[in-house]
């Protein structure tokens, strides 16, 4: 398995552990690369998929910690 595929499957497992459902991760993959599996596309699409999945993972980690811009700000409009 090449390094891009290994990273994609590592990120997929991370997203599952962070609380996403398998069908949600599969939808992220299809939406990003236009194919059901990363094996169906070339290196550039796989790179885009890695970037996208990393962003989802970052978001999930940040949401779990309750940090950053995701919290209500005292005195703010929300």
MISERO-34403 format. One record per residue (C-alpha): residue number from 1; residue in one letter; x, y, z. Coordinates in nm, 2 decimals. Example, Ala and Ser with C-alpha at 12.3 -4.5 7.8 and 13.67 -1.06 7.14 Angstrom:
<pts>
1,A,1.23,-0.45,0.78 $
2,S,1.37,-0.11,0.71 $
</pts>
This chain:
<pts>
1,X,0.00,0.00,0.00 $
2,X,0.14,0.34,-0.09 $
3,X,0.19,0.61,0.17 $
4,X,-0.11,0.82,0.05 $
5,X,-0.35,0.52,0.09 $
6,X,-0.20,0.44,0.43 $
7,X,-0.26,0.80,0.54 $
8,X,-0.62,0.80,0.41 $
9,X,-0.70,0.48,0.60 $
10,X,-0.53,0.62,0.91 $
11,X,-0.75,0.93,0.89 $
12,X,-1.06,0.73,0.83 $
13,X,-1.00,0.53,1.14 $
14,X,-0.93,0.85,1.33 $
15,X,-1.25,1.00,1.22 $
16,X,-1.44,0.69,1.32 $
17,X,-1.28,0.71,1.67 $
18,X,-1.37,1.08,1.69 $
19,X,-1.74,0.99,1.65 $
20,X,-1.82,1.01,1.28 $
21,X,-2.02,0.71,1.14 $
22,X,-1.88,0.50,0.86 $
23,X,-2.14,0.63,0.61 $
24,X,-2.04,0.99,0.69 $
25,X,-1.68,0.92,0.62 $
26,X,-1.77,0.74,0.30 $
27,X,-1.97,1.04,0.20 $
28,X,-1.68,1.28,0.27 $
29,X,-1.46,1.06,0.04 $
30,X,-1.72,1.05,-0.24 $
31,X,-1.78,1.43,-0.21 $
32,X,-1.41,1.51,-0.22 $
33,X,-1.28,1.28,-0.49 $
34,X,-1.60,1.19,-0.69 $
35,X,-1.53,0.82,-0.63 $
36,X,-1.63,0.56,-0.37 $
37,X,-1.27,0.46,-0.29 $
38,X,-0.93,0.63,-0.30 $
39,X,-0.79,0.34,-0.50 $
40,X,-1.00,0.46,-0.80 $
41,X,-0.82,0.79,-0.83 $
42,X,-0.47,0.93,-0.89 $
43,X,-0.22,1.09,-0.66 $
44,X,-0.35,1.44,-0.69 $
45,X,-0.71,1.35,-0.59 $
46,X,-0.57,1.14,-0.30 $
47,X,-0.37,1.44,-0.19 $
48,X,-0.69,1.65,-0.19 $
49,X,-0.87,1.38,0.00 $
50,X,-0.59,1.37,0.27 $
51,X,-0.62,1.75,0.31 $
52,X,-1.00,1.73,0.34 $
53,X,-1.00,1.44,0.59 $
54,X,-0.73,1.62,0.80 $
55,X,-0.96,1.93,0.82 $
56,X,-1.25,1.71,0.93 $
57,X,-1.03,1.55,1.19 $
58,X,-0.91,1.89,1.31 $
59,X,-1.26,2.01,1.34 $
60,X,-1.37,1.71,1.54 $
61,X,-1.08,1.73,1.78 $
62,X,-1.14,2.10,1.83 $
63,X,-1.51,2.05,1.89 $
64,X,-1.44,1.77,2.14 $
65,X,-1.22,2.01,2.34 $
66,X,-1.47,2.28,2.32 $
67,X,-1.22,2.53,2.22 $
68,X,-1.16,2.81,1.98 $
69,X,-1.44,2.98,1.78 $
70,X,-1.69,2.71,1.85 $
71,X,-1.77,2.83,2.20 $
72,X,-2.01,3.10,2.29 $
73,X,-1.84,3.42,2.37 $
74,X,-1.95,3.62,2.67 $
75,X,-2.14,3.92,2.56 $
76,X,-2.15,3.80,2.21 $
77,X,-2.45,3.79,1.98 $
78,X,-2.48,3.41,2.01 $
</pts>
